[in-house]
Amino acid sequence: MEAISNFPSNPVKPHINPCRNYIFSRFPIDSRSPNACRSFRFSNVNLSLNSVKKQRRPFPCSCNLSKTASLDRETFDVVVVGAGIIGLTIARQLLLGSDLSVAVVDAKMPCYGATGAGQGYIWMTHKTPGSDRWELSLRSKQLWGLLADSIQTQGMDPSQVLGWKKTGSLLLGRTPDELAMLENRVKQLSEAGLRAEYLSAADLLSLEPALEGGNVGGAAFLPDDCQLDAHRTVEFIEKGNKYFASHGRYAEFYHNPVISLLRSAQNGEVEGVQTSKKILYSKCALVIAAGAWSGSLMQSLVKDSDIVLDVPVKPRKGHLLVLENFNQFELKHGLMEAGYADHKIVKPLPSSASGVTEEEQTLTSISMTATTDSMGNLVLGSSRQFTGFSTDVEESIINRIWERAGVFFPTLRELSLPNFVRSRKIRVGLRPYMIDGKPLIGPIPGIPKVFLATGHEGEGLCTALGTAEMIGDMILGNTGKVDWAPFSVQGRCCT
């Protein structure tokens, strides 16, 4: 797959971005010099960083100099910790939208975490117009569409490059309350400017015959919703980022867990990070985009200081069942039951409840999601649990996913899951969960030049490009395209 065949082969001049028109050619980016971020004073963010700083003692150095003397050292304008879809797209945004140099560092590899375990939905059907996440979700969906269009304009096939499919989405209802909610949602989405339609049971079955006998009474239909393949998309983004490596502006350091922050002994400002193998200096910004690990990572990084910081991101485990080359039926759209929205709401069982198993204590919910991916595989989900950082496959959860899917697709009831043991794959990922349902995006008060971009839970892929644009604008001092305030770190992680 050649994703960047039209990049110039000639060396580029310093401070000239050869790819200004690549991918982002159809929406504006403010180009800045490499020094642009150095004058950034968070003027667009309502944070009193200077006052916070005065109340703190200088940071102690977090590293043992005798132990770091032998480590290789490299300097970049921006260091991004985390090589999931959020971290990689932030790097991409800065590479294409400025002349800054960027390094991405990760304890593992791309697609190791939640990014590689998802279904790839780029959906608005279960979003609520006017909510805090609405603008970010809508902007991100627009950017994904522009990316797919740009790839096609360059003579490539976005379905091959990204696994891009304009499937449309169906939010299914079975009860009178769910159907009433769906009708109201269609009205809201239509008033917000999206193409949305309420489908009766008969109209729904004409689109998805596999639902016959599943007692589905209707659906909200958004024909413009899409999906993509996370692994293909990450491969494409990485390949684009690596183009800049030959010009000294990009580097990746995988299997390099970050151990500590490097802080100035004079003023306490963060100067970079120490990994297990390297010292990486960041002249302009350090971005923590480590998904479910962001909270524990930040806790370890500030443990030697008097900064009070609690990043309340928790790992929320999810399973997906993938049946390869499934030919019993084919889904033309992405489907999700109306109850999926309740995934965002934690309803823990009382710890004293009699007869409640440990599994039931940790299980929040299982709701049906289903789609056919770009390879023709049937992908069924999904579960959400709080089990710490365990990614062990739990067969009982897989069985529940199968049973729940059978409620909607009667054909599955006639099939035995053990018969698919040789043609099934299980995806397990840890979603970065925030209790208020909103990601953390922005600078950390009291720690100049350090940004968070985490807590997207199951919407990291969907909102990645909007998040990257937001972080890029913050670092470069640009005006934001969407309101940053709902995602502010202040008041949610620190006081």
N, C-alpha and C positions, 0 to 999 in steps of 0.2 A: 504494500500500500504506500503510494507516494503522496504524502500530504502537503509537502512544501516544495514541489518541483519548480515553482516559479520564483523562488528566492534568487536574488542575484548572486553570481559566483565570484564577482570581483570584490576585492577588499573594500571596506567602507571607510569613509573619512571619519575622524573622531567627531562625536557629538551629532552625527547624522544617523537617523533611524532609517535603515533601508526598507523597513517593513511598515512604514506609516500607513500605507493603504491596504496592507494585508489583513484580512478578516474584519478589521474595524473600519474599513473604507466607507461604510454606509452609516456610521454615526460618529459624532465628533469626539476627539480626544485632544486635550491641551498638552502640547509637547513642552517639556521643561528641560532645562539644562541639568547636568548632574549635581549642580549646587543648589537647585531649587528647593530641595527639602531642608537644606540647612537653615533657611530663613523661616521655616514653618514654625509658628508659635501656637498651633491649635486654635487659630483665630475663629474658625468656624465651629468649634466645639465648646459648649458651655461648661467648661471645666476650669477650676482655679488651680492649675498645676503649680504655678509659682508659689502660691500661698501654702499649698500642701507641702511643697519641697522645703519651705522654710521651717515647717513644724517638725521635720524629720532630721535625725542625725545622718551624716553621710553614710552611704553604704559601705560596709566592710568589703574587702576583696573576697570573692567567693571561692577563689582557687588557691591552691598551694603552689606557689611559684616554683619551688624546687621540683615539683612533679610535672609542671607544664613546660619546663625549659626545653625539653627534647621534642615537644609537639610541633608539627608544621603549623605555620601561621599564614592565613590569607585574609585579605581585606576586600569587602564589598560595600556598596552603598546600603543595600538592604539584605538582611538574612531572614528567611522564612523557615520556621520550624514546623514541619508537617508536610508530607508529600501526598496528601489526599487531594480530592478535587478542589477543595478550598485553597490549600496552599499553592498548588500548581497553577490555578487560574489567577491568583494574586501575583505570582511571579510573571505570568504571561501578560497581565495588564500593565505592569510596570515596564516590562521589556518593550512592549509595543507602544506604550503611551508616553515614554520618556527615554532619556539616555542613561538611566541609572543601571548599575550592575546589581545582579541578584544572585544569591545562593539559596538553594533549598536543601535542608538537612532533615533526615528522618531516621528513627531508630530501626525501621524496617524498610519496606519498599512501597511504591505506589500501588493502590488497590488492595493493600493488606488489611485495611480497616473497613469502615462502613461503606466507603466508596465502591469497593468491589463486590459488596454483598447485596446491593439494592436492586430494585426493578427498573430503574432508569426513567421514572415518570417525570415529565415536565408538564404538570397539570395545574389547572386553576379550579377544577370542578368542586373540590372540597375546601376552597379558600372562601373567606368572607369579605366582600367589599367593605372598605372602610376600617378594617381591622389593622392593628399595628404592622402585621406582616404583609398586608395586601400590596402596598407599593413596591416593596422589595421583590415579592414573588412575580408581580406583573412586569417589572423592569427586567428581571432575569429571564423571564420567558421571551420577552421581546429580543433580548440579546442572543439567546440561543437560536431563535428564528433567523436573525440576521447572520449569525455564524453559518448556519446551514445554507442560507441563500448565497453567501459569499463563496462557500466551498463549491457550490454548483456553478456559480458564475466563472470560477477558475477552471471549469471543465472536469471537475471531479464529482463523484456521486456521494452525497452526504449519507445515504443509507449504507454505503460501504465504509466510508471514512469514520462516521460516528455511530453507525447502527441506527441512524435517524429514521423514525417512522411517524408520520402524521396520522396516528391511529384514531384520534378523538378519544374522549373518555366517557364512561357511563357510570354514574353513581346510582346504585340500585336500591329500591325500597320494597319492603314486603308487608309492612304494617300500615294501617291508616295514618298513624302519627308520622312515620317516615315519609310516606307519600305527600302528606301536607307540607312537611319540611322541604322536600325536594321541589315542589311547585313554588314555594316561596323563594328558595335559593335560585331557581331559574329566573324568577322575576328580578331578584337583586343583581344577578350576574348580567342580565340583559340591560338593566339600567346603568350598569357600570361600563357598558360598551362592548361586552363580549358576545359572541354568537352562542346562544344557549337555547335549548329547546326541551320541553317536558314531553316525554314519550309515554304513551299508554302501553299496557302490557302487550297488545297486539303489534303496535309499531316496534316495540323493543324486540319481540321475537322475530320480526322480519329482518332485523339487523344481526341478531345473535340467536340463531335457532337452538344452540346448545343449551339455552336456558329453559327450553320447553319442559314443563313439569316441575319447575323449581319454585313455583308460586311467587314469582316476582311480579308485583303489581304495576310498576312503572319505573322510570329513571330520568335523571337529569343528564342531558347529552350536550357535551361541548365538542363540536367537530374539529376545532382547531388545536386541541390538546395533543401533545406529542410524547414520544419516549425515545430514549437512545440507549446505546450499549456503553456502560461505564468503562470497560476495559479498552474498547476501541477509542473512545473519547479521550481517555488519559493518554493512550499511545500517541494520538494526534497532537495533544497539547504538549506533551513532552518533546516530541519531535520538533515542534515549532520553537519551543524554548531552547533546545539544544543548538539551533541555528546560531544563536547569539554567543555560544561558547567559543567559537572560533574568533570572535571579535573581543574576547576578554570580558564579556558582560554577563556570563551565566555559568553556573557550576552546580552539580548535584553531589551530595554526600549522603549516600544511603548506608544503612547498617552502621550509623553513627549517632548513637543516642546522646542527647544533650545532657550534660552533667551539671553545669552551673553557669550563672551569669558572670560576665567579666565587668567589673565596675571600676570607675576611676577613683583612686584614693583621694583626689583633690576635691571633687564635687559630687561623687557618688553616681554620676550618670552611667548608664549602661553603655559599655563599649563593644560588647559582643557576647559570644557564648563559647564555652569549652565543651567539646564533645569527647567521646572516648578516644578519638584519634587526632583531633585537630583543635586549633584555636581559630575561630572565625570572627573577625572584627566587622562591626556594622557601623558605618559612618552616619547613616541617616535614620534607620529604623530597624527594629527587630519585631517581627510579626509571629505571634504564637497561634498556629492553626493546627493543633495536634488532636483535633476531634475529641473523643471521649477521654483522652489522656491529658487534655489541657489543664484541668483542675489540679490533678496530682502533680503534674509537671511544674506548674507555677508555684505550688506550695513548696516543692523542693528547692526551687530557684530562689525564693525569698526567705528561706528558713533562717539565714544568718543575719537578716536585717530586722529593723523594728517596724517595717511596713506591715500594716494590718490588711491582708488581702485574702479573701476566700472566694475562689472561682467555683461556684456551685454546679459545675457540669458533672453529671453522673453517667456512667455507661448504662445504656438500656439495650439489652440483648434482643436480637431478632433472628428468626429463622425464615428461610425461603426454600420451597421444594421445587426443583427443576426436573421435569421429565423430558429427556432428550428424544427428539424425533417422534414426538407424540402425534399419532394420526387418528385418534378416535374422533376428534373434532378440532377445528381451528377457530380461534377467536380473531375477529377482525378489529376489535377495539380493546382498549384497556378497561377493565371492570373493577369495581370496588363497591363493597356494600356500604350503605349509609352509616352504619355504626362505626366505620373506620375512624371517623372524626373523634370518637371517644378515646382513641389511643392516646390523645394528648392529655387526657385527664387521669391522674393517678387516683385510684380508689383502693387503698390498701385494706386488707382484711384485718380485723382486730387480732392482735397477737395471742389473745387468750381464747380465741374461738376454738371450741372443742371439735375434734375430728378433722381439723384443717391440716393438710399436709404441708411440708416445707415448700413443695412445688407450687401449691395453691397460694401460699403466702407471697411468693415472688412473681407470680403471673398476674399481669395487669389485664390483658385481653388477647383474644385471637379474633381477627376479623378477616373476611374473605377478600382477597385481591387476586386478580388473574389476568394474564396477558400471554400472548405468543410473542417471543422475542425475535430478533433479526435472524436467528439461526433455525427458527421453526420449533423451538422448544416451548413447552407449556410451563409457565412460571406461576406458582401458587404461593400465596402468603395469607396473612403474615402474623407474627407474634411479637409481643413486647414484654420483656421481663427485666427485673432488677436482680442480677446475680453477680454483681461485682464485675471483674474483668474476665470471667470465664467465657470461652468461646467453644466449649464442648457441645457436640450435637446431642440433643435430647430427643430420643425416639418418641417419647410420649407427646412432645410438642408437635413433631412431624405428623403423628397420627391424628392429632386434633385439627391441624391444618387441612389434612386430607378429608376428615369428616365434615368440617365446616364447608369446604368446597363442594362436597357432595350434596349439601342442602340446596345449592344453587344450580348445580350441574348433575342431574339424575344419572347420566351416563357413568359418572364416576362411582356411583353406588354399586354398579354391576361389576366393577373391576376391583381387584385385590391389590393393595399397595405393595405387598411383598413381591408380586410378580414384576415389579419395576426395579427391583434391587440393582440390576445390572445397567439400567438406563436412567438412573436418577442421580442427581447431585444435590447436595445440601449446601446452601450458603448461610453462613452465620456471621453476623457483624454486630458491632457495638455502636449504637447511635449515641451521639453526644446530647444528652437530655438536659433541658433547663425547665425548671418547674413552672415558670411563667409562659413557656411555649415560644419564647423569642430568643434568637441568637444574641451573643455578645459580640459587638463589632465596634471597635474604636480604641483610643488610647487609654492606658491605665493611669489614673491620677496618682501622682507621687513617684512614678517611675518613668521619667521622660524618655521618649523615643521607643517605648515598648507598646505594642498594639495586640489586642485580642481579636480573633476571628474564629469563633467556635460556638457550639451549642445549637446547631441547626437541626439536630435530631435526624428525622427521616427526610429532610428537605435540603440536604447539602448539595446534591447534584442539581436540583431544581433551582436553587438560589445562588449557585456558585458564581456565575458571571456578575450578578448584581452586587454580591458581597465583594468580589474582586475590584469592581469599579469603585465601590464605596471606600475601601481601604486605600486604593490608589489615589483617589481624590483627597483623602485625608493627609496622606504623606506628601503629596505635591501641593497642597494648599488650594485645590480647586473647589469650586462650588459643587455641592452634592446634587445628584440627579433625583434622589429621593431623600426624605426626611431621615436624618441619622438618629434623632433623639430617642426613638423607641428601643434602640439597640445599644444605648450608651452603657458603658461599664460602671460609671459612677452611680452609687445608690443601689447597685445590684450585686457588686462584689466587694465594695469598700465604701467608706463614708468620707 
